[in-house]
Amino acid sequence: MTFEMQATVATTLILFLLLMFQGGLVPVNQGLKWGLGSRDEARKPTALQARTGRTIANHIEGMLLFVPLALVADQMQLATALTAIGAGLYLAGRVGFTAFYLVGVPYLRSAAWGVSLLGILLFAIPVIGAAI
């Protein structure tokens, strides 16, 4: 398995962990009965729950850009130094973004997001170049 595919699996694992964390916050903050019920009565999420939801949404948006590129690169056997660097930056940026956002660190969170975006851009260069 290429490093690019390992990064794809790792980013999926991050999403899985975020979803499990988010689910675990419900019984702690809103109660097990409400969490297992129909949730017809809305309850206000805590700040951490809201940040977790935004982190998940942002992570999915990043995956929608990265994963298709990674799959195309793998299918076309386009693993290069640039795709590896891009995948590494993307993954490092996602790990950093997730940690900084959940903890509530504002500026480093945005910097980590920028690193992941740079990774996507670097990754896209050889993929788009091969498709043209």
N, C-alpha and C positions, 0 to 999 in steps of 0.2 A: 504494500500500500504506500502510495506516495505521501510525502509530507502534506501536500495540499489536501489530500483526502483525510489524513489524520486531523488536520485543522477543521475540516468539515464535520467530522465525527465529534471533535471536542466542542465545537460551537453548538452542536445539537445537545451534547451533554450539559452544557451551561444552561440551555433553555430548559431542559428537563429538571435540573436542580432548582432553577428559579421557580418553575411551576410547583415543585414539591414544597419549596419554602413558602410560597404564596398560600398554598393550600393549608400548610401547617399553622399559618398565622390566624386563620379563620376561627378555629375552636379556642385558641388562646384569647382572642380579642372579642369575638362575637358570641362565643359559646358553642359547644358541641351540638346541642339541640338545634340551634338556628342553622349551623353549618351543614348538618345532615338533613335538614328540613327542606321545604320548598323555596325558602327565602323570599316569600311573597312580600314580607315586610322588610323594606330596605333599612339597612343599618349603615351608619357612616363609618367608612374605613379609617383606620388610624393613619398617621402620617407615613409610617413604614409600609403599611399595606398599599397606600397610594403610590409611594415611590417604587415599590415592587411591581405594581401594575404598569407604571410608566417604563420601568426598566425592561420588562417583558415585551411591551409594545415596541420599544426601540430596538431590542435585540432581534425581534422578528423582522423588522424593517431592514436591518443590516443583513440578516440571513437571506432575505429575498433578493438582495443584490449579490451577495457572495456565493451562495450555494449553487445557483444555476451556472455561474462562471466556473466554479470549481468542477462541476459535473461535465461541462463542455470541455474544459481543459483536460480532464481525465480521459474522456472519450476520444479526444483528438490527440492524446499523448503529448501534451504541450508543457510538461513539467520542465521548467527552466529555473535558473537562479532568480529571475525576476518574479516568477509565480511563487517560488518558495519564500522570498522576502515579503511579497505581498500577503501571502497566507500567514506568515509569522506576525507581521504588523497587525493584520486584521484580528488574529486571535489574541495577541497581547493587548490590543486596544479594547477588545470586548471584555476580557478579564478585568482590565483596569476600570473600564466604564462601569461594569456591574458592581465591583467593589466600592468605587467612589460614590456611585449614585445611591446604593443602599445605605451607606454610612452617612451620606449627606454632604459630601465634599464638592462644592460647586465648581471651582475652576479646573481642578485636576480631572474632574468628570468630563468636562468639555474637551480638554486636551486629549484624553484617552479616546473620546469619540472621534476626534480628528485623526489620531493615529490609525484607528480602524478604517476610516474613510480613505486615508492615504493607501492603506493596504489593499483596499478594494480597487482603487484606481491603478495601482501598480500591477495588480493581478489581471485587470481587464486589458491592459496594453497588448500582451501577446495573444490573448484570446480574440480580441477584436481584430488585431492584425492578421491573424490566421483566417478569420471569417470573411475578410474583405477580398 
